[in-house]
């Protein structure tokens, strides 16, 4: 068909208030050009993929026209109220993620994981992690550091338990101190910050020369 005849057919279909259908055995390509004939945008619909080549790609809501999805060379913006990832492996981000709210599905656990590197959460006004109706657990393979550069660290709870603390040795001049079974211990701190238990006495039994401090 000639270009004029094709335009006439398209105009006739549109005037009949019918859907405009473009069919091809391979793909359908729509090009946009400027007044100089240069290609400024292209949309290609193929059997395996839909490709758009343009400076900015937008998907808008039909009701109010707000942007639901936009992408350009600098950023991708998702304007929907909720971003839902249904894959079994979750979402994988190659670099940093900035979001005001992350929430798991009902009755599902929320898991933030970095399989091979560190997991870092930063905020200029603080990071808050809370479990309103359950326990909060932090486990690691090596060392767990709680550090405050300018403030203090508060442990505010009805009961604070420090399990599996080592018991240091204490040499007392009183021979009767070892005759009875020891039931009360003193919590001691080594110069390097390590905690250990020492048999409680009349005075403090913490010693910097304890076997725990020397071998830690």
Residue, then its C-alpha position, 0 to 999 in steps of 0.5 A: x500500500x502507498x503511505x497515503x492509502x495507509x493513512x486513509x485506512x487508519x483515519x477511517x478506522x479511528x472515525x468508526x470509533x473502533x480500536x486501532x490494531x497494528x499487526x506484523x509477522x515480525x514486530x511493530x515499530x513506532x518512530x518519532x522524529x523532529x522537524x529535521x527528520x531525526x529520530x527522537x523516540x522509538x517503540x518496538x513491540x516484538x515477540x519476546x520483548x517491548x523496547x522503548x528508546x527515548x530520553x524519558x519513559x513515563x507511565x501515567x494513571x488514567x484517572x488523574x494523570x499522575x506518574x506511576x513509573x518514569x525512567x531516564x538516564x539518571x534515575x527511575x521513579x515509582x510513583x505508585x502507593x505500593x511497590x510489591x515484589x512477588x519473587x521467591x528470592x525477594x528484591x536484589x539491589x546492586x547499590x544503595x537503596x533509599x526509602x522511608x518505609x519497608x514492610x513485609x507482607x502480613x504473617x511474613x518475616x522482613x529480612x534484610x540480608x547481604x550474603x557476601x558483604x556488610x549490611x549498613x543502615x544510615x540516617x542523619x537523625x538516627x536508626x530505630x529497629x523495634x519489635x512491638x509484639x515479639x523479640x528482637x535478636x541480633x546474632x553474628x559469627x564473630x564480634x558484635x560492637x555497640x559503639x557510641x562516639x559522643x553519647x551513652x549506651x542505655x540498657x533499659x529492661x526489667x531484667x538484663x542477663x549476660x549469659x556464658x560469662x567466664x569466671x576468673x580466678x581470685x586469690x584471697x588471704x582468707x582461708x575460709x572463703x573457699x570452704x563454702x560453696x560460692x553463690x554470689x559473684x561480682x561482675x568485673x571489666x578487664x582493661x580491654x573491656x572484656x567482662x567476667x565473673x569473680x567470686x564476691x567478697x567483702x571488698x571488690x575481687x576484680x583484678x586486672x591481673x586475672x587469668x581472664x584479662x591476661x589471656x583475652 
